[in-house]
Amino acid sequence: MHLIQPELHTRRAFLRRSTQLGLAGTALPFALNLAAIGEAAAFNATDYKALVCVFLYGGNDYANTVVTYDDDSYNRYAAIRGGAGQAGGGIAIPKAALAETLLNPTAPLAGGRQYALHPAMAGMANLFNTGKAAVQLNVGPLIVPLTRAQYSGSNRALYPVPPKLFSHNDQQSIWQSSSPEGSTVGWGGNLGDLALSSNGNSLFTCISVTGNAVFLSGDSALSYQVSSGGAIAINGVKSSVYGSTAVRSALTSLIQQPSAQVLENEYNRITTRAVTAESQITSGLAGVTLATAFPGNNPLADQLKMVARLIGARSNLGAKRQVFMVSLGGFDLHDNLIAQQPILMRRVSEAMAAFYDATVELGVADKVTAFTASDFGRTLNSNGDGSDHGWGSHHFMVGGAVKGKAFYGKAPPVSNTNSTTDAADQWHVGQGRLLPSTSVDQYAGTLAKWFGVSNTELAGVLPNLSHFGGADYPTDMGFIAA
């Protein structure tokens, strides 16, 4: 199987974790199903660093997010998307509407290429133009480097293609774990595995504010889940049961007391850990007050505010290295793209800008890097009122350590061809779908190295990264400081 090299993963640790989860059972809330965490980390952190994955569920439309702006490219974009020249139309944004979000990189792109952001993304454009954000162009899942001819050919032994392309669930999983739906270990969790012993409480290494996702699941590291309102309590322990404090006390004692029965004792031990963890999170958050204003009516902003507060509580939680995940859904815009995407883009932009400001307030702006990911990009072709499932996409990196005001990777031409006779265009495979020129592994590997992962450890985190290298497919894209 091309996606996974089993020898790079600790099956013993996975089996142990599965057994522990089985022992924990399902009779109590998921907060109780916290397996024991143990294996030593490969590096010991002395400073603090955090990665924050912002996942855009549904497949974000890349062409109306990072919008080509120079006259030649814009005119091609507008024509393909059903527009009428620079006035836009169809699903093309009018060029005049992009002037306020024009991106001004320190080093201009070759051939006079220019980009602007969606008009609703003023906050993100400001982060870019002030050097706090960068754009990774045309990134997506790859197993090996591919040309268009290799993708179109039949030799899948030498040129494998990620399985189940254009499938939401599978591509979400491949972005997060290098394997399709059903994967049990994600690369965020693999980072957590390496960082466990750096943290005073290893349980708070990988934290999700968006429910369960494979991204934060490691061989040993588990995804500790909180809500945007804080730690998730066990109601029968936290509050009265049937209005009776006596019943609550009895239940608390019953589900936490040691037992001579192996299964019951393990169950109660895990319950005790869950109760203790909830108390630690709640206590830690109580000491964090943010002056930074986060936008209202924005679920992504609510999640990122919680991440900021958790980072503010890092000393109380004993954390030196952390991986977080937040998300926003609604990006599967086969219809109503022009009407619906502005709402989503504004939420992403305002939430990430506020989060960056919060890291400045906390004094950790250069210690926290947020990055976007999504199922896939979409077709450049219009389907009438929206766009269909694609492959490569453009993504954002935000933080004080990001080498901002810059584009990374290759700027694809604006085209909807897949003709192998068009030698100038190697990056389209029909309907304006982008063949990625940068793999998710390269993107993730750059973040992992900043996080503290050594070159010799990268293969265990990102199993396909060893297939890339050299000037055309560097394993470090260079968008973040060492």
DAURQUI-V365136 format. One record per run of one state. SS is the DSSP state (helix for helix, strand for strand, loop for the rest). FROM is the first residue (numbers start at 0). LEN is the number of residues. If there is no record, write none. Layout:
# DAURQUI-V365136
ss=SS from=FROM len=LEN
ss=SS from=FROM len=LEN
This chain:
# DAURQUI-V365136
ss=loop from=0 len=5
ss=helix from=5 len=3
ss=loop from=8 len=2
ss=helix from=10 len=14
ss=loop from=24 len=5
ss=helix from=29 len=3
ss=loop from=32 len=16
ss=strand from=48 len=8
ss=loop from=56 len=5
ss=helix from=61 len=3
ss=loop from=64 len=1
ss=strand from=65 len=3
ss=loop from=68 len=2
ss=helix from=70 len=10
ss=loop from=80 len=4
ss=helix from=84 len=3
ss=loop from=87 len=1
ss=strand from=88 len=1
ss=loop from=89 len=2
ss=strand from=91 len=1
ss=loop from=92 len=2
ss=helix from=94 len=7
ss=strand from=101 len=1
ss=loop from=102 len=7
ss=helix from=109 len=3
ss=loop from=112 len=2
ss=strand from=114 len=3
ss=loop from=117 len=4
ss=helix from=121 len=8
ss=loop from=129 len=3
ss=strand from=132 len=8
ss=loop from=140 len=7
ss=helix from=147 len=5
ss=loop from=152 len=15
ss=helix from=167 len=10
ss=loop from=177 len=9
ss=helix from=186 len=12
ss=loop from=198 len=3
ss=helix from=201 len=3
ss=loop from=204 len=1
ss=strand from=205 len=3
ss=loop from=208 len=5
ss=helix from=213 len=3
ss=loop from=216 len=6
ss=strand from=222 len=5
ss=loop from=227 len=2
ss=strand from=229 len=2
ss=loop from=231 len=3
ss=helix from=234 len=4
ss=loop from=238 len=2
ss=strand from=240 len=1
ss=loop from=241 len=2
ss=strand from=243 len=1
ss=helix from=244 len=10
ss=loop from=254 len=7
ss=helix from=261 len=25
ss=loop from=286 len=12
ss=helix from=298 len=14
ss=loop from=312 len=1
ss=helix from=313 len=4
ss=loop from=317 len=3
ss=strand from=320 len=8
ss=loop from=328 len=8
ss=helix from=336 len=26
ss=loop from=362 len=2
ss=helix from=364 len=3
ss=strand from=367 len=7
ss=loop from=374 len=3
ss=strand from=377 len=1
ss=loop from=378 len=10
ss=strand from=388 len=1
ss=loop from=389 len=3
ss=strand from=392 len=6
ss=loop from=398 len=3
ss=strand from=401 len=1
ss=loop from=402 len=4
ss=strand from=406 len=2
ss=loop from=408 len=19
ss=strand from=427 len=1
ss=loop from=428 len=5
ss=strand from=433 len=1
ss=loop from=434 len=3
ss=strand from=437 len=2
ss=helix from=439 len=12
ss=loop from=451 len=6
ss=helix from=457 len=4
ss=loop from=461 len=3
ss=helix from=464 len=3
ss=loop from=467 len=1
ss=strand from=468 len=1
ss=loop from=469 len=3
ss=strand from=472 len=1
ss=loop from=473 len=6
ss=strand from=479 len=1
ss=loop from=480 len=2
